[in-house]
Amino acid sequence: MISDTYAQQLSEYIDGVLSGRLIVSRSVHCSVQRHVSDMAKQSTATFPYHFSPSLAAKTCRFFPGVLRHSIGRYAGMPFELSDFQVFCKSMIFGWLRDCDDTRRFRKTYRSYARKNGKSTDIAGESIYMAGFDRNPIRGIMEPVAQVVMAATKRDQVDKILFAEAKRMREKSPSIAKRSKFVRKEIRFYGNDGEIITTGSDKPYDGLNPHCVNLDELHAWKEHHREFYDTMMTGSGFRDQPLINVITTAGDDKSHLWKEVYTYAKAVVAGEIQDETYFAFIAELDEYDDPFDEQMWVKANPNIGVSISLDYLRQQATEAKASKINTNRFTRYHGNRIVTSIEQAFDMDEWDACKGELSDWSEADCVCAGFDLGGYDDLSSPAMCARFLLDDTGEKPVHRYEVRSRAFISDKTLRDLTKQPFYDWIYKGLLTVSRHPTADLRESIIEDSETYSVQKVAFDPSNARGTSEELSQAGLIAASMGQNCTNFNEPIHDLMAAIREGRFTHDGNPLLRWCVSNAVLIRDRQDRWMFDKRDSSDKIDAAVAMTMAFRLATLEPVRSKGRLYL
């Protein structure tokens, strides 16, 4: 509920947090306590800052008074601020320096779980900063207030943050009258302010930003550090610049994000004294059960507004199905850091799929895939057969079976006389070869004749020559580069088939070893791929199996009837 005044709403939020009536993260509690402590010492010799309730309320009134939501069920309605948004806006815009009444806070870190209104909030704040922020030193609106929206790729910020600002401008009549949209920029008439976008892939020349919004810092990698530093230091000629980091949690590989996150946590905890830095970190604390509904509000302060409890319950139900999905739920909906190394397969589920293979001459289709390794890697071909399980529904349901083997160079540095390699060689599962790639090719050709294989998947980055030779032998070679785009869907589908008992393997211990080694890596769109670098050991056979499985899932369903017998 929106209180009669924003001062009252702010007071009620603070009282709720400090009394324990509102469930918040430890960091949010620290942020609120910091404000209360600062109020008690404002405008003193050691603390030359003061809080302006009237300016805080005036800024908060701008959002419902001027801005309108652009999409969803609130489209066209005033942008009413949630309690936590009132707190953040009041802190950022209400705390001032005693010497010149410019803003105290010059940098902010705001982090909460997905779907909690981040894009809408920052789009609205960008409009305010570009066209309506007052410069107290000059007594006028900030001249040429340049607001920069930045991300790792410009296209990303164009499609999300800037697109929301553009839609909000169009839905807000008073903003539309005071601004225009020109060549991917929003420009304001009164003060020549502008909202522009940039990315590390397409840096913007001549920046002198009044405000910078750094989107989803968890996705920024080490090679983005120079771009990040440029964004953080480009406002030297502004009287009261504001740099905002807005993000959900990263993982242990998000080094740049982790540095900023650690610093922000230390500031709000009082471990580092930085009076110009504001942080609001809504997250599950480390001791919280991610599936405890009572705790979800810690990371999702906008529950009931931009995200529903039913939605989170649905996501939690799906997340409980596997450790991977639990990790995903914890990070994106609990806003808590997770490990980047996630075991791809549940080995109990894998072992439950062991069984006797069927007669593959009765298969709906048989496809192959292979992964070539270096001299110290495995070179592995795999085949996957598809069988019709149920065709009574809207679309047929299939089950799958897999066969796998591997080759290794006789120049390998591994000691092949030791277990488990010695046992695999003895059982014929692993072949030591002077020319493993050539032997792999011959193996696929022989198997194609035995099992009527028609298509084989290959990685074009290292197997184009082999694929051409297989094509000359009559096989259809299908390119399947080893990246998130190509592997995300088949990994999900393979896991589902394993979990649902629609997948059978013959207990091949070498294949099991590769499957147990496999871990996942995710891109910023949460698409999955096997991570060879961080896997505990070789995964080549698991990769080849997934490639063969992918082709089998894509094969057209065979026609039926007497003419096709």
C-alpha positions as CSV (number, residue, x, y, z in Angstrom):
1,M,0.0,0.0,0.0
2,I,1.1,3.5,-0.8
3,S,1.0,5.7,2.3
4,D,-0.4,9.2,2.4
5,T,3.1,10.7,2.2
6,Y,6.4,9.2,1.1
7,A,7.9,10.3,4.4
8,Q,5.4,8.2,6.2
9,Q,6.0,5.3,3.8
10,L,9.7,5.5,4.4
11,S,9.2,5.7,8.2
12,E,7.0,2.6,8.1
13,Y,9.5,0.7,6.0
14,I,12.3,1.5,8.4
15,D,10.3,0.6,11.5
16,G,9.2,-2.7,9.8
17,V,12.8,-3.7,9.0
18,L,14.3,-2.8,12.4
19,S,11.4,-4.3,14.4
20,G,11.6,-7.6,12.4
21,R,8.0,-7.2,11.1
22,L,9.5,-7.2,7.6
23,I,11.7,-10.1,6.6
24,V,14.8,-8.7,4.9
25,S,18.3,-9.9,4.2
26,R,21.1,-9.1,6.7
27,S,22.5,-6.6,4.2
28,V,19.2,-4.7,3.8
29,H,18.9,-4.5,7.6
30,C,22.4,-3.0,7.7
31,S,21.5,-0.5,5.0
32,V,18.4,0.6,7.0
33,Q,20.4,0.7,10.3
34,R,23.1,2.8,8.5
35,H,20.5,5.4,7.6
36,V,19.1,5.6,11.2
37,S,22.6,5.9,12.6
38,D,23.5,8.6,10.0
39,M,20.4,10.6,10.9
40,A,21.6,10.8,14.5
41,K,24.9,12.4,13.5
42,Q,24.0,14.5,10.5
43,S,25.6,17.9,9.9
44,T,28.4,17.4,12.5
45,A,32.1,18.1,12.2
46,T,32.8,14.4,11.4
47,F,29.8,13.8,9.3
48,P,29.1,16.8,6.9
49,Y,25.9,15.4,5.4
50,H,22.2,15.9,6.0
51,F,19.0,14.3,5.0
52,S,16.3,16.3,3.2
53,P,12.9,14.6,3.6
54,S,11.3,17.1,1.3
55,L,13.7,16.4,-1.6
56,A,13.4,12.6,-1.0
57,A,9.6,12.9,-1.2
58,K,9.7,15.2,-4.2
59,T,11.8,12.7,-6.1
60,C,9.5,9.8,-5.1
61,R,6.4,11.8,-6.3
62,F,8.0,12.2,-9.7
63,F,7.5,8.5,-10.5
64,P,3.7,8.1,-10.1
65,G,3.1,11.8,-10.9
66,V,4.8,11.7,-14.3
67,L,5.7,8.2,-15.3
68,R,3.4,5.4,-16.6
69,H,4.1,1.7,-16.9
70,S,4.6,0.5,-20.4
71,I,3.9,-3.2,-20.4
72,G,2.0,-6.0,-18.5
73,R,-1.0,-5.6,-16.3
74,Y,0.1,-2.1,-15.1
75,A,0.5,-0.7,-18.7
76,G,-0.7,2.9,-18.8
77,M,-1.0,3.1,-15.0
78,P,1.1,5.5,-12.7
79,F,4.4,4.1,-11.6
80,E,3.7,3.7,-7.9
81,L,6.9,2.9,-5.9
82,S,7.1,-0.1,-3.7
83,D,8.3,0.4,-0.2
84,F,11.8,-0.8,-0.9
85,Q,12.0,1.5,-3.9
86,V,10.9,4.5,-1.8
87,F,13.7,3.6,0.6
88,C,16.3,3.5,-2.2
89,K,15.1,6.7,-3.9
90,S,15.0,8.5,-0.6
91,M,18.5,7.5,0.3
92,I,20.0,8.3,-3.1
93,F,18.3,11.6,-3.7
94,G,17.5,12.7,-0.1
95,W,21.0,12.6,1.4
96,L,23.0,15.8,0.6
97,R,26.4,17.4,1.3
98,D,26.4,20.2,3.7
99,C,28.8,22.3,1.7
100,D,26.8,22.7,-1.5
101,D,23.6,20.6,-1.2
102,T,24.7,18.2,-4.0
103,R,24.1,14.5,-3.5
104,R,26.0,12.6,-0.9
105,F,25.9,9.3,-2.7
106,R,27.8,9.2,-6.0
107,K,27.8,5.4,-6.5
108,T,25.1,2.8,-5.8
109,Y,24.9,-0.9,-5.9
110,R,21.4,-2.4,-6.1
111,S,20.8,-6.1,-6.4
112,Y,17.7,-8.2,-6.1
113,A,16.3,-11.3,-7.8
114,R,15.0,-11.5,-11.3
115,K,11.6,-10.1,-12.2
116,N,11.6,-7.6,-9.3
117,G,11.1,-4.5,-11.6
118,K,14.8,-3.7,-12.1
119,S,14.4,-2.6,-15.7
120,T,11.3,-0.5,-15.1
121,D,12.9,1.1,-12.0
122,I,16.1,2.1,-13.8
123,A,14.3,3.2,-16.9
124,G,12.2,5.6,-14.8
125,E,15.2,6.8,-12.9
126,S,17.1,7.4,-16.1
127,I,14.3,9.7,-17.4
128,Y,14.4,11.6,-14.2
129,M,18.2,12.1,-14.3
130,A,18.3,13.1,-17.9
131,G,15.4,15.6,-17.9
132,F,14.5,16.6,-14.4
133,D,17.5,16.4,-12.0
134,R,18.2,19.8,-10.5
135,N,21.7,21.1,-10.1
136,P,21.7,22.9,-6.7
137,I,24.9,24.8,-7.4
138,R,23.6,26.4,-10.5
139,G,20.0,26.5,-9.4
140,I,18.7,25.0,-12.7
141,M,18.1,21.6,-14.2
142,E,21.3,19.8,-14.9
143,P,22.5,21.2,-18.3
144,V,23.1,18.5,-21.0
145,A,22.4,15.7,-18.5
146,Q,23.8,12.7,-20.3
147,V,22.6,9.4,-19.0
148,V,24.5,6.4,-20.2
149,M,23.1,2.8,-20.1
150,A,26.0,0.4,-20.4
151,A,26.3,-3.4,-20.7
152,T,28.8,-5.9,-22.1
153,K,27.1,-5.6,-25.5
154,R,25.2,-2.5,-26.7
155,D,22.6,-4.6,-28.4
156,Q,21.7,-6.1,-25.0
157,V,21.1,-2.8,-23.3
158,D,19.2,-1.5,-26.4
159,K,16.8,-4.4,-26.2
160,I,16.2,-4.3,-22.4
161,L,16.9,-1.1,-20.4
162,F,16.7,1.4,-23.2
163,A,13.7,-0.3,-24.8
164,E,11.9,0.0,-21.5
165,A,12.8,3.7,-21.2
166,K,11.6,4.3,-24.8
167,R,8.3,2.6,-24.1
168,M,7.8,4.4,-20.8
169,R,8.4,7.7,-22.6
170,E,5.7,6.9,-25.1
171,K,3.2,5.9,-22.4
172,S,3.9,9.0,-20.3
173,P,2.3,12.0,-22.0
174,S,4.2,14.7,-20.1
175,I,7.5,13.0,-20.9
176,A,6.6,12.6,-24.6
177,K,5.9,16.4,-24.8
178,R,9.3,17.3,-23.3
179,S,11.4,14.9,-25.3
180,K,12.0,13.2,-28.6
181,F,13.4,10.0,-29.9
182,V,16.2,10.4,-32.4
183,R,18.5,7.7,-33.7
184,K,18.4,5.4,-30.7
185,E,18.6,8.3,-28.2
186,I,16.0,10.0,-26.1
187,R,16.6,13.8,-26.0
188,F,15.0,16.3,-23.6
189,Y,14.1,19.8,-24.8
190,G,14.4,21.8,-21.6
191,N,18.0,21.1,-20.6
192,D,19.4,19.2,-23.7
193,G,19.6,16.1,-21.6
194,E,19.8,12.7,-23.3
195,I,19.7,8.9,-22.7
196,I,22.1,6.9,-24.7
197,T,23.5,3.4,-24.7
198,T,26.9,1.9,-25.1
199,G,28.7,-1.5,-24.7
200,S,32.2,-2.8,-24.6
201,D,31.7,-4.0,-28.2
202,K,30.6,-0.6,-29.4
203,P,32.0,2.1,-27.1
204,Y,30.5,5.6,-27.3
205,D,33.0,8.5,-28.0
206,G,32.8,11.8,-26.2
207,L,31.1,10.7,-23.0
208,N,30.6,13.1,-20.2
209,P,27.9,11.3,-18.2
210,H,25.8,12.8,-15.5
211,C,24.5,9.3,-14.7
212,V,25.8,5.8,-15.7
213,N,23.8,2.7,-15.3
214,L,25.8,-0.5,-15.5
215,D,23.5,-3.4,-16.2
216,E,23.9,-7.0,-15.0
217,L,27.4,-6.7,-13.7
218,H,27.5,-10.5,-13.0
219,A,27.9,-11.0,-16.8
220,W,31.0,-8.7,-17.1
221,K,34.2,-10.7,-17.5
222,E,37.8,-9.8,-17.0
223,H,38.2,-8.5,-20.5
224,H,35.4,-6.0,-19.8
225,R,37.4,-4.4,-16.9
226,E,38.9,-1.6,-19.0
227,F,35.4,-0.7,-20.3
228,Y,34.1,-0.9,-16.7
229,D,36.9,1.4,-15.5
230,T,36.1,3.9,-18.3
231,M,32.4,4.0,-17.2
232,M,33.3,4.5,-13.6
233,T,35.7,7.4,-14.2
234,G,34.1,9.4,-17.0
235,S,32.1,11.9,-14.9
236,G,34.9,14.0,-13.5
237,F,33.4,17.3,-14.8
238,R,30.0,16.8,-13.3
239,D,28.9,18.5,-10.0
240,Q,26.9,15.5,-8.7
241,P,27.4,12.4,-10.9
242,L,25.6,9.2,-10.1
243,I,27.0,5.7,-11.1
244,N,24.6,2.8,-10.6
245,V,25.4,-0.9,-10.7
246,I,22.2,-2.9,-11.1
247,T,22.5,-6.7,-11.1
248,T,21.5,-10.1,-9.9
249,A,24.0,-12.4,-8.2
250,G,26.8,-13.9,-10.1
251,D,28.8,-17.1,-9.6
252,D,32.3,-17.7,-8.4
253,K,33.6,-17.0,-11.9
254,S,32.1,-13.5,-12.0
255,H,35.3,-12.0,-10.7
256,L,34.5,-8.3,-11.5
257,W,31.0,-8.6,-10.0
258,K,32.3,-10.4,-6.9
259,E,34.8,-7.5,-6.2
260,V,32.0,-4.9,-6.4
261,Y,29.6,-7.1,-4.4
262,T,32.2,-7.8,-1.7
263,Y,32.9,-4.0,-1.4
264,A,29.2,-3.1,-1.2
265,K,28.6,-5.7,1.5
266,A,31.6,-4.4,3.5
267,V,30.3,-0.8,3.2
268,V,26.8,-1.5,4.5
269,A,28.2,-3.7,7.2
270,G,30.4,-0.8,8.4
271,E,33.6,-2.7,7.7
272,I,34.6,-0.1,5.1
273,Q,33.9,3.6,5.5
274,D,32.7,5.1,2.3
275,E,30.1,7.8,2.8
276,T,29.5,8.3,-0.9
277,Y,28.5,4.7,-1.6
278,F,24.9,3.3,-1.2
279,A,24.1,-0.3,-1.4
280,F,20.8,-2.3,-1.3
281,I,21.4,-6.0,-1.5
282,A,18.2,-8.1,-1.3
283,E,19.3,-11.7,-1.1
284,L,18.9,-15.0,0.7
285,D,21.4,-15.1,3.5
286,E,23.9,-18.0,3.5
287,Y,22.0,-20.0,6.1
288,D,18.6,-19.7,4.4
289,D,16.9,-22.7,2.7
290,P,16.2,-21.5,-0.9
291,F,12.9,-23.4,-0.8
292,D,11.6,-21.8,2.3
293,E,8.7,-19.6,1.1
294,Q,8.9,-17.4,4.1
295,M,12.4,-16.3,3.1
296,W,11.8,-15.6,-0.6
297,V,10.8,-12.0,0.2
298,K,14.4,-11.3,1.2
299,A,15.5,-11.6,-2.4
300,N,12.2,-10.6,-4.0
301,P,11.1,-7.4,-2.3
302,N,8.6,-6.8,-5.1
303,I,6.5,-10.0,-4.5
304,G,2.9,-9.3,-5.3
305,V,3.8,-6.4,-7.6
306,S,6.1,-7.5,-10.4
307,I,6.5,-11.1,-9.4
308,S,3.9,-13.5,-7.9
309,L,4.2,-16.0,-5.2
310,D,2.6,-18.6,-7.5
311,Y,5.3,-18.0,-10.1
312,L,8.1,-18.6,-7.5
313,R,6.3,-21.7,-6.3
314,Q,6.2,-23.1,-9.8
315,Q,9.9,-22.3,-10.3
316,A,10.8,-23.9,-7.0
317,T,8.9,-27.1,-7.9
318,E,10.8,-27.4,-11.1
319,A,14.1,-26.6,-9.3
320,K,13.7,-29.4,-6.9
321,A,14.0,-31.9,-9.7
322,S,17.8,-31.7,-9.9
323,K,20.8,-30.1,-8.3
324,I,21.4,-28.0,-11.4
325,N,18.0,-26.4,-11.2
326,T,18.3,-25.9,-7.5
327,N,21.5,-23.9,-8.2
328,R,19.8,-21.9,-10.8
329,F,16.8,-21.1,-8.6
330,T,19.1,-20.1,-5.7
331,R,21.0,-17.7,-7.9
332,Y,18.3,-16.1,-10.0
333,H,15.4,-16.2,-7.6
334,G,17.4,-16.2,-4.3
335,N,19.9,-13.7,-5.6
336,R,22.7,-15.7,-3.8
337,I,26.1,-16.5,-5.2
338,V,26.5,-20.1,-6.3
339,T,29.4,-22.2,-7.5
340,S,30.0,-22.1,-11.3
341,I,30.8,-25.8,-11.4
342,E,27.6,-27.8,-11.6
343,Q,27.7,-31.5,-12.2
344,A,25.7,-32.0,-15.4
345,F,24.2,-35.4,-14.6
346,D,22.6,-37.0,-11.6
347,M,24.6,-40.3,-11.4
348,D,21.9,-42.1,-9.5
349,E,19.5,-41.3,-12.3
350,W,22.1,-42.4,-14.9
351,D,22.8,-45.7,-13.2
352,A,19.0,-46.4,-13.1
353,C,19.0,-46.2,-16.9
354,K,21.3,-49.2,-17.3
355,G,19.7,-52.1,-19.2
356,E,19.8,-54.5,-22.1
357,L,19.8,-52.8,-25.4
358,S,17.0,-53.6,-28.0
359,D,17.3,-54.8,-31.5
360,W,18.3,-51.6,-33.3
361,S,16.9,-52.9,-36.6
362,E,13.5,-52.0,-35.1
363,A,14.6,-48.5,-34.2
364,D,12.8,-45.5,-35.6
365,C,16.2,-44.0,-36.5
366,V,19.9,-44.3,-35.6
367,C,22.2,-41.3,-35.6
368,A,25.8,-40.8,-34.7
369,G,28.1,-38.1,-33.2
370,F,31.8,-37.9,-32.5
371,D,34.2,-35.8,-30.5
372,L,37.8,-35.6,-31.6
373,G,40.4,-35.2,-28.9
374,G,44.1,-34.2,-29.0
375,Y,46.9,-36.6,-28.5
376,D,46.2,-36.8,-24.8
377,D,42.4,-36.8,-25.1
378,L,39.8,-39.4,-26.0
379,S,38.4,-39.5,-29.5
380,S,34.9,-40.8,-29.1
381,P,32.1,-41.9,-31.5
382,A,28.6,-42.6,-30.2
383,M,25.4,-43.8,-31.6
384,C,21.8,-43.1,-30.5
385,A,18.8,-45.2,-31.5
386,R,15.2,-43.8,-31.2
387,F,12.2,-46.0,-30.5
388,L,8.5,-45.0,-30.5
389,L,7.1,-45.2,-27.0
390,D,3.7,-43.6,-27.3
391,D,1.9,-42.0,-30.2
392,T,-1.5,-41.5,-28.7
393,G,-1.0,-37.9,-27.7
394,E,-0.6,-34.7,-29.6
395,K,2.9,-35.6,-30.5
396,P,4.8,-38.9,-30.2
397,V,6.9,-39.8,-27.2
398,H,10.2,-41.6,-27.9
399,R,12.7,-43.5,-25.9
400,Y,16.4,-43.6,-26.7
401,E,19.3,-46.1,-26.4
402,V,23.0,-45.3,-26.8
403,R,26.2,-47.1,-27.7
404,S,29.7,-45.6,-27.1
405,R,33.4,-46.4,-27.5
406,A,36.6,-44.4,-27.6
407,F,40.1,-44.2,-29.1
408,I,43.3,-42.8,-27.6
409,S,46.6,-42.1,-29.1
410,D,49.6,-44.3,-28.3
411,K,51.5,-41.1,-27.7
412,T,49.3,-40.2,-24.7
413,L,51.0,-39.1,-21.5
414,R,48.6,-41.2,-19.5
415,D,49.8,-44.5,-18.0
416,L,47.5,-46.9,-19.8
417,T,48.7,-49.8,-17.6
418,K,46.8,-48.4,-14.7
419,Q,43.1,-48.7,-13.9
420,P,40.6,-47.9,-15.1
421,F,42.3,-47.5,-18.5
422,Y,43.8,-51.0,-18.5
423,D,40.4,-52.5,-17.8
424,W,38.7,-50.5,-20.5
425,I,41.3,-51.5,-23.1
426,Y,41.0,-55.2,-22.0
427,K,37.2,-55.0,-22.5
428,G,37.5,-53.4,-25.9
429,L,35.9,-50.1,-24.8
430,L,39.0,-48.1,-25.4
431,T,41.3,-48.7,-28.4
432,V,45.0,-47.5,-28.3
433,S,45.8,-46.3,-31.8
434,R,48.6,-44.7,-33.7
435,H,46.0,-42.8,-35.8
436,P,42.9,-42.5,-33.5
437,T,41.1,-40.0,-35.8
438,A,41.4,-42.4,-38.8
439,D,40.3,-45.4,-36.7
440,L,37.3,-43.4,-35.4
441,R,36.3,-42.6,-38.9
442,E,36.5,-46.2,-40.0
443,S,34.5,-47.2,-36.9
444,I,31.7,-44.8,-37.8
445,I,31.6,-46.0,-41.3
446,E,31.4,-49.7,-40.2
447,D,28.7,-48.9,-37.6
448,S,26.7,-47.0,-40.2
449,E,26.5,-50.1,-42.3
450,T,25.6,-52.3,-39.3
451,Y,23.0,-50.1,-37.8
452,S,21.8,-48.1,-40.8
453,V,23.2,-44.8,-39.5
454,Q,22.4,-41.9,-41.9
455,K,23.5,-38.8,-40.1
456,V,26.5,-37.9,-38.0
457,A,27.1,-34.8,-35.9
458,F,30.5,-33.1,-35.8
459,D,32.2,-30.0,-34.4
460,P,33.3,-27.8,-37.3
461,S,36.1,-26.3,-35.3
462,N,38.2,-29.4,-35.3
463,A,36.6,-32.1,-37.4
464,R,35.7,-30.6,-40.8
465,G,38.2,-32.9,-42.6
466,T,36.8,-36.0,-41.0
467,S,33.2,-34.9,-41.7
468,E,34.0,-34.5,-45.4
469,E,35.5,-38.0,-45.5
470,L,32.3,-39.4,-43.8
471,S,30.2,-37.5,-46.3
472,Q,32.1,-39.1,-49.2
473,A,31.3,-42.5,-47.6
474,G,27.6,-41.7,-47.9
475,L,26.8,-40.3,-44.5
476,I,25.0,-36.9,-43.9
477,A,27.4,-34.8,-41.8
478,A,25.6,-32.3,-39.6
479,S,27.5,-29.4,-38.1
480,M,27.1,-29.0,-34.4
481,G,29.5,-26.5,-32.9
482,Q,30.3,-27.0,-29.2
483,N,28.6,-23.9,-27.8
484,C,25.6,-22.9,-25.7
485,T,23.4,-22.2,-28.7
486,N,23.7,-25.8,-30.0
487,F,23.9,-27.7,-26.8
488,N,21.4,-26.0,-24.5
489,E,18.3,-27.8,-25.8
490,P,19.8,-31.2,-26.3
491,I,21.3,-31.2,-22.7
492,H,17.9,-30.3,-21.3
493,D,16.1,-32.9,-23.4
494,L,18.7,-35.6,-22.6
495,M,18.4,-34.9,-18.8
496,A,14.6,-35.2,-19.1
497,A,14.8,-38.5,-21.0
498,I,17.2,-39.9,-18.3
499,R,15.0,-38.6,-15.4
500,E,11.8,-40.0,-17.0
501,G,13.3,-43.4,-17.7
502,R,13.2,-43.0,-21.5
503,F,16.9,-43.6,-21.9
504,T,18.9,-46.8,-21.8
505,H,22.6,-47.5,-21.9
506,D,24.5,-50.8,-21.5
507,G,26.5,-49.8,-18.4
508,N,29.6,-48.9,-20.4
509,P,32.0,-47.8,-17.6
510,L,34.1,-45.5,-19.8
511,L,30.9,-43.6,-20.8
512,R,29.8,-43.5,-17.2
513,W,33.2,-42.0,-16.2
514,C,32.9,-39.3,-18.9
515,V,29.3,-38.6,-17.8
516,S,30.3,-38.3,-14.2
517,N,33.1,-35.8,-15.1
518,A,30.9,-33.5,-17.0
519,V,30.0,-30.1,-15.5
520,L,28.0,-27.3,-17.0
521,I,28.8,-23.7,-17.9
522,R,26.0,-21.1,-18.6
523,D,25.9,-18.0,-20.7
524,R,24.1,-14.9,-19.7
525,Q,20.9,-16.2,-21.3
526,D,21.2,-19.2,-19.0
527,R,21.9,-21.5,-21.9
528,W,23.9,-24.6,-21.0
529,M,27.0,-26.2,-22.4
530,F,29.5,-28.8,-21.1
531,D,32.6,-27.1,-19.6
532,K,35.6,-29.2,-20.7
533,R,38.1,-26.9,-18.9
534,D,36.5,-27.2,-15.4
535,S,35.4,-30.8,-15.7
536,S,37.3,-33.1,-13.4
537,D,38.6,-35.2,-16.3
538,K,37.7,-36.2,-19.9
539,I,34.1,-35.9,-21.1
540,D,34.5,-36.6,-24.8
541,A,32.2,-39.7,-24.8
542,A,29.5,-37.7,-23.0
543,V,29.7,-34.9,-25.6
544,A,29.6,-37.4,-28.5
545,M,26.6,-39.1,-26.9
546,T,24.8,-35.8,-26.6
547,M,25.5,-34.9,-30.3
548,A,24.1,-38.3,-31.4
549,F,21.1,-37.9,-29.2
550,R,20.4,-34.4,-30.6
551,L,20.3,-35.7,-34.2
552,A,18.0,-38.6,-33.1
553,T,15.5,-36.1,-31.5
554,L,15.4,-34.1,-34.8
555,E,14.8,-36.9,-37.2
556,P,11.2,-36.8,-38.7
557,V,8.7,-39.3,-37.5
558,R,8.4,-42.2,-39.8
559,S,5.2,-42.4,-41.8
560,K,2.8,-45.3,-41.2
561,G,0.6,-47.5,-43.3
562,R,0.8,-50.4,-45.6
563,L,2.7,-48.5,-48.2
564,Y,5.5,-47.9,-45.7
565,L,5.9,-51.5,-44.4
